[in-house]
Amino acid sequence: MKTRLVRIGNSRGVRLPKAIIVQAGLTDQVELAVRDGAIVIASTTPARSGWADAARRMRQHDDDRLVDPPVPTRFDEEEWEW
């Protein structure tokens, strides 16, 4: 599909037909990038999307341990009281 760049102040923009927006699953916020000389407009994924499911799967496989062992600090040794 060919289209034209339209002036928007000092910038330029592209009008996207509703059918393309729906087909691509775009919402009000998109990711914009340049790859191999092409402008890519992609739907965004929420920050930390899928983290809860990944944590659940790790727990099911008993793989949710600390990466490094706890290291006591001066606070732990001198100031902390139970």
Steps between C-alpha positions, in 0.01 A plus 500: 500500500641839407430805712636851545685669783288781644629810674448515876666821616871468422470120478332262262265213565324208336127437532433134570170351383287353778512152342880496522495625861256224598687231305832595666341517846618858556374711789558865593866433579741335254870419468676676215831374357712507189625163371690449177379831360135433585283672762340240726190582705422225752259451788651545844509239771451611858812518713571171677235326292506127575718527811233358732451193278876449471536517879218246543666260254835542676334418835335190353843376388662595833717745308425817698807508720731795558774532240760603760510398865398771751797704623467642853569870538624701796138588572412130525791427729497806728166680493222255422318346795218249508 
